[in-house]
């Protein structure tokens, strides 16, 4: 390829036209220009010749008429692939009978076929395709089920009538469009209803953070695009959360019942003590009256003996009640500790719904909450906040060559190294697939770029091991600093655009937005 500039090539072309005494036609100019520039000479598209060929093609069947129209369409758009496809298809629609110039009839294949391509094997495959499509479109539409059954039966009949098959296929395709549209709308409405249910439960359980976390996880799981792998993962996590929550709830209810029982016993004991104390006071007053009326020591001695006995009984009852109350107090403290522990466990379980199980980083829902929290802090303190979006380079190739298990290990490795390089106040979240977002509070743009560059250098020191093989993991990143009145989502979009430019610039680099 010449390193000359376009105007130099044009000047040299005019010079060569003069030296070679060639007519200054567009064809001569283009040929010389391409030769000087080192560009391959490509023959111009023969529009006029192809149009003459199209006009000379006979039209004896509807199929030929359609293909000639497609040929003219391709010629108008200078499309060689369209010309080739139309000409090949045109030949398959030649009539089986006609005048002297009619082509020879197609060999018998056991079908009244009007095209050689419609073999028994082809029709069988078409029937299987219809059968395989049926479950995805449901069984609610009886007419659609009848058409599917009729069409598959006709496709598998020996000596099938192609015109009849054509009519059935047209009816089937029309019905498929309606059924597919209905199924798509049903799916959309069902997802909307599920979201309404989840949102309502979450709003009614503001004090139950564990339940709100579970609803948030379900909201995330039921958001398109839906994949079986994603749903299976969320189902497994939710089953674990539900199991732990059920056990925790049972323990909490048991502890609450025990607390009620202890409070009832405490009240009963206080009542008994009050009664005993009242009886004791009445007894002492009676004894005091007897002592006042006594005239000799012999009369006082029995009264004193009775006072001592009543006092000992009261002391014994007080000690017993005190021991019981102390036991209840200890049990109450223990129950309170158990309830605190249960609430902590429920909070821990709730956090599982906000974290990615593979990498331990926050998931999209957890990221949204963290972004909202950090932005609130930025607005209060007027401090900078950077958001970095990372995308692992050549991740698809890594998955395809070494398997998904290795890919998962690479994601976990990146998350581990990132956490080691991050400050305590930074936040790591898995944004989706091989993408991660890092929130960097109190960090201006240039410092955010430096932080991501340090992480890149750290990854070059800490290889990812796939068995005995060392694999260097690199990533491209975009960094955006939150600007006034900007949402977190908009800042991440800017970081995403910068990351894309970093990919285009050669990967393994960091660009600011």
DOMAR-306903 format. One record per residue (C-alpha): residue in one letter; x, y, z. Coordinates in steps of 0.05 Angstrom, whole numbers, plus 32768, in hexadecimal, padded with zeros to 4 digits. Example, Ala and Ser with C-alpha at 12.3 -4.5 7.8 and 13.67 -1.06 7.14 Angstrom:
# DOMAR-306903
A80F67FA6809C/S81117FEB808F/
***
This chain:
# DOMAR-306903
X800080008000/X801C80457FEB/X802C80768023/X801B80B17FF5/X7FE480DF8007/X7FA480DF7FDD/X7FB281227FBB/X7FF881097FA8/X7FDA80C97F8A/X7FA780F37F63/X7FDE81217F48/X800980E57F33/X7FCC80C57F11/X7FBF81037EE6/X800981057ED5/X800780BB7EBE/X7FC980C87E94/X7FEF80FE7E6E/X803080D57E67/X800B80967E4F/X7FDF80C07E22/X7F9F809E7E3D/X7F5A80BD7E35/X7F4680DE7E78/X7F0B80AF7E83/X7EF2809B7EC8/X7F0780527EBA/X7F4E80667EA6/X7F5580967EE1/X7F3C80607F13/X7F6B802B7EF6/X7FA880577EFB/X7F9580737F40/X7F8C802C7F5C/X7FCD80167F3D/X7FF480507F5C/X7FD180497F9F/X7FDC7FFE7FA1/X7F927FF17FA5/X7F787FB07F84/X7F537FBF7F44/X7F0B7FA97F4B/X7EE07FA57F0E/X7EA37FD27F11/X7E607FB27F1E/X7E417FA17ED9/X7DFD7FBF7EE6/X7DE87FC57E9D/X7DFE7F7F7E8A/X7DDB7F5F7EC6/X7D9B7F867EB7/X7D9B7F6C7E70/X7DA47F257E8B/X7D6A7F2F7EBB/X7D3C7F497E84/X7D4C7F0C7E59/X7D3A7EDA7E8F/X7CF77EB87E80/X7CC17EBC7EB6/X7C957E7D7EB3/X7C887E717EFD/X7C787E9E7F39/X7CBA7E877F58/X7CE17E9F7F1B/X7CBD7EE17F1C/X7CCE7EEB7F65/X7D187ED97F5C/X7D1E7F087F1F/X7D037F407F4A/X7D367F2F7F80/X7D6C7F2F7F4A/X7D587F757F33/X7D587F8C7F7C/X7DA07F717F86/X7DB87F927F45/X7D9D7FD67F5A/X7DC57FD07F9A/X7E057FB57F79/X7E007F777FA4/X7E267F3B7F87/X7E0E7F0B7FBE/X7DC67F1E7FB0/X7DD07F127F65/X7DEE7ECE7F71/X7DB77EB87FA1/X7D7F7ED07F73/X7D9D7EAC7F36/X7DA67E6B7F5B/X7D607E6D7F77/X7D447E807F32/X7D5C7E3D7F16/X7D377E157F4B/X7CF47E317F34/X7CF77E177EED/X7CB47DF97ED6/X7CAE7DAD7ED2/X7C857DAE7E91/X7C7E7DDF7E58/X7C947DED7E11/X7CD27DD77DEC/X7CFE7E067E15/X7CE57DEA7E57/X7D1B7DCA7E82/X7D1C7D807E8E/X7CF07D687EC7/X7D117D5D7F0A/X7D207D157F1D/X7CE97CF17F44/X7CF47CF17F8E/X7CB17CD47FA6/X7C957D1B7FAE/X7C6B7D477F80/X7CA17D7B7F8B/X7CA77DBA7F62/X7CEF7DC57F78/X7D287D947F7D/X7D3C7DB07FC2/X7CFC7D957FE2/X7D167D4F7FF2/X7CF87D1F8024/X7D317D2D8055/X7D257D788050/X7CDB7D72805E/X7CEA7D448099/X7D197D7780B6/X7CE57DAD80AC/X7CB37D8280D2/X7CE47D79810B/X7CF07DC4810D/X7CA57DD08115/X7CA07D9B814D/X7CDB7DB88172/X7CBD7DFE816D/X7C797DE88189/X7C8C7DE581D4/X7CAA7E2B81D2/X7C697E4881B7/X7C3C7E2681E9/X7BFB7DFE81E2/X7BC87E3581F1/X7BB57E4181A8/X7B8F7E038191/X7B8E7E1A8148/X7BDA7E218149/X7BE07DDA8164/X7BB27DBF812E/X7BDA7DE280F7/X7C1C7DC88113/X7C017D818115/X7BE47D8680CE/X7C237DA380B2/X7C537D7180D1/X7C257D3880B9/X7C247D548072/X7C707D5D8071/X7C7A7D148082/X7C4A7CF7804F/X7C667CD48013/X7C567CF97FD3/X7C457D397FF7/X7C217D6F7FCF/X7C507DAB7FCE/X7C187DDD7FC0/X7BF17DC27FFB/X7C307DC78026/X7C3A7E0E800F/X7BF47E208026/X7BFD7DFE8068/X7C407E218073/X7C217E658064/X7BE97E598097/X7C1B7E3E80C9/X7C4B7E7980C2/X7C127EAA80CB/X7BFB7E868109/X7C427E818124/X7C497ECD8120/X7C0A7ED6814A/X7C1C7EA0817C/X7C647EB98184/X7C4B7F00818F/X7C197EE781C3/X7C4E7EBF81E7/X7C7E7EF981E8/X7C487F278204/X7C347EF28238/X7C7C7EED824F/X7C827F388253/X7C427F3F827C/X7C557F0582AA/X7C987F2582B9/X7C757F6782C6/X7C457F4482F7/X7C7F7F22831A/X7CA27F658322/X7C637F83833F/X7C5E7F4A8371/X7CA87F4F8385/X7CA47F9B838B/X7C657F9683B6/X7C847F6383E5/X7CC37F8C83EA/X7C9C7FCB83FA/X7C737FA78430/X7CB27F8B8451/X7CDD7FC9845C/X7CEE7FB284A2/X7D017F6C848A/X7D427F798464/X7D4E7F2F8458/X7D0B7F298433/X7D187F69840C/X7D5B7F4C83F6/X7D397F0D83DD/X7D067F3683B6/X7D3E7F608397/X7D617F208380/X7D207F078360/X7D177F4A833E/X7D5D7F458321/X7D537EFC830C/X7D127F0B82E7/X7D2F7F4482BE/X7D3F7F358275/X7D697F188257/X7D577ED68278/X7D867E9B8271/X7D817E56828F/X7DC67E5B82AE/X7DB47E9C82D0/X7D717E8282E9/X7D907E428303/X7DC57E6A8329/X7D917E988348/X7D637E5D8359/X7D9C7E3B837E/X7DAD7E7A83A4/X7D657E8883B7/X7D597E4183CE/X7D957E4983FD/X7D7C7E8D8415/X7D357E738420/X7D4E7E368447/X7D787E618475/X7D417E95847D/X7D0F7E5E848F/X7D3D7E4284C5/X7D4D7E8784DF/X7D037E9984E2/X7CF37E5A8508/X7D297E68853B/X7D117EB08541/X7CCA7E9A854E/X7CE27E668581/X7D0B7E9B85A5/X7CD17ECB85A6/X7CA37E9585C3/X7CD67E8685F9/X7CDB7ED08609/X7C8F7ED38611/X7C907E97863F/X7CC77EB5866A/X7CA27EF8866F/X7C627ED48685/X7C897EAC86BA/X7CAB7EEC86D1/X7C687F0F86DA/X7C4B7ED286FF/X7C887ED0872E/X7C827F1A873D/X7C397F0F874D/X7C4B7ED5877C/X7C807F00879D/X7C4F7F3887A7/X7C1D7F0987C7/X7C537EEA87F4/X7C6C7F2F8808/X7C257F45881A/X7C197F078844/X7C5C7F118866/X7C4B7F598879/X7C077F448894/X7C297F0E88BD/X7C5C7F3F88D9/X7C257F7088EC/X7BFF7F388910/X7C3F7F238935/X7C4E7F6B8948/X7C087F728966/X7C127F30898D/X7C557F4A89A8/X7C357F8A89BF/X7BFF7F6389E5/X7C317F328A05/X7C3F7F3C8A4F/X7C767F088A59/X7CB17EEC8A32/X7C8F7EA98A2E/X7C577EC98A06/X7C897EED89D8/X7CB47EAF89C8/X7C807E8B899C/X7C737ECB8976/X7CBE7ED68969/X7CC47E8E8952/X7C8B7E9A8921/X7CAA7EDB8908/X7CED7EB788FC/X7CCA7E7F88D6/X7CA37EAF88AA/X7CE27ED7889C/X7D097E998888/X7CD07E83885B/X7CCE7EC8883A/X7D1A7EC88832/X7D177E838812/X7CDF7E9887E3/X7D057ED887D1/X7D447EB187C2/X7D1E7E7F8797/X7CFB7EB78772/X7D3C7EDC876A/X7D5E7E9E874D/X7D247E94871D/X7D257EDC8707/X7D717ED986FD/X7D687E9B86D3/X7D327EBF86AA/X7D607EFB86A2/X7D9A7ECF8689/X7D6A7EAC865A/X7D507EEE8641/X7D977F078633/X7DA67EC6860F/X7D667ECA85E6/X7D757F1385D4/X7DBB7EFE85BD/X7D9C7EC68593/X7D6B7EF78573/X7DA47F278562/X7DCB7EED8544/X7D8E7ED8851B/X7D847F1E8501/X7DCE7F2184EE/X7DC67EDF84CA/X7D897EF984A5/X7DAF7F378491/X7DEA7F0C847A/X7DBC7EE08451/X7D9B7F1E8434/X7DDF7F37841B/X7DE67EF783F3/X7DAE7F1183C6/X7DD97F4E83B7/X7E1A7F2A83A7/X7E337F02836C/X7E3F7EBB8385/X7E7A7EAE8356/X7EA67EEA8365/X7E8A7F0383A8/X7E827F488389/X7E417F6E838B/X7E0E7F5D8355/X7DE77F90832C/X7DB47F9C8364/X7DEB7FA48398/X7E107FD38369/X7DD17FFF8361/X7DCB800683AD/X7E16801583B4/X7E148049837D/X7DD8806B839D/X7DFB806B83E0/X7E3C808783C4/X7E1880BD839B/X7DF380D383DA/X7E3680D983FD/X7E53810183C3/X7E18813283C4/X7E21813C8410/X7E6D81438412/X7E79816083CC/X7EB1812D83BE/X7EC4810B837C/X7EAC80C5836A/X7EC8809B8332/X7EA8805E8312/X7ED3802E82EB/X7EB77FF982BC/X7EE67FBE82AE/X7EDF7F8A8277/X7F0D7F4D8273/X7F317F4A8230/X7F267F0D8203/X7EF87EEC8236/X7ECF7EC78202/X7F0E7EA881E5/X7F237E92822B/X7EDF7E728236/X7EDE7E5081F2/X7F257E3481F7/X7F2A7E218241/X7EE17E198255/X7EAF7E3F827F/X7ECC7E2582C1/X7F0E7E4782AF/X7EE87E85829C/X7EC57E8682DF/X7F097E7D8301/X7F247EB882DB/X7EEA7EE482F2/X7EF57ED0833A/X7F407EDD8333/X7F357F238319/X7F047F328351/X7F367F188385/X7F707F42836A/X7F437F7F8364/X7F2E7F7A83AD/X7F777F7483C2/X7F877FB5839D/X7F497FDC83B2/X7F42800A83EE/X7F107FF88425/X7EE1802E840D/X7EE0801583C5/X7EA97FE883AB/X7EAF7FAE8379/X7E727F958352/X7E687F64831A/X7E437F8B82E4/X7E347F4F82B8/X7E5B7F188294/X7EA47F2B8295/X7E977F7482A8/X7EA47F9282ED/X7E977FD7830A/X7EC27FF68341/X7EA980328368/X7EE18060837F/X7EC9809583B1/X7EF280D383C0/X7F1880C7837E/X7F1F80F88344/X7F2480DE82FC/X7F7080DD82F5/X7F7780B68337/X7F4180858321/X7F67807782E0/X7FA6806D8309/X7F82803B8336/X7F6B801182FB/X7FB0801382DD/X7FCE7FF9831E/X7F9B7FC0831D/X7FB27FAF82D6/X7FFA7FAD82ED/X7FE77F818328/X7FC67F4F82FA/X80067F4982D2/X80297F348312/X7FF37F038329/X7FE67ED182F2/X7FA67EA982F0/X7FB47E5E82F4/X7F8A7E3082C9/X7FA67DEE82E2/X7FF07DF382D6/X7FE87E2982A0/X7FF57E7282B0/X7FC47EA1828F/X7FCD7EED828D/X7F8A7F108298/X7F847F56827D/X7F4A7F86827A/X7F357FC68258/X7F157FFB8284/X7EF1803E827F/X7EEF806E82BA/X7EBB80A582C4/X7EB780D982FB/X7E7180EA8311/X7E5D812F82FB/X7E29815C831D/X7DE081468313/X7DF6810682F0/X7DD880C38302/X7E0380868312/X7DE8806282D5/X7DFD809B82A7/X7E44809C82C5/X7E4A805182BB/X7E3380598272/X7E6A808C8267/X7E9D805C8286/X7E8280258258/X7E8E8050821B/X7ED5805F8232/X7EE08015823D/X7EC9800681F6/X7EFA803981DB/X7F3180188204/X7F1E7FD681E3/X7F217FF6819E/X7F65801581AF/X7F857FD281BA/X7F6A7FB781FD/X7F8F7FB28240/X7F8A7FFD824C/X7F6280308274/X7F40806D8258/X7F1B80A5827B/X7ED680BA8267/
***
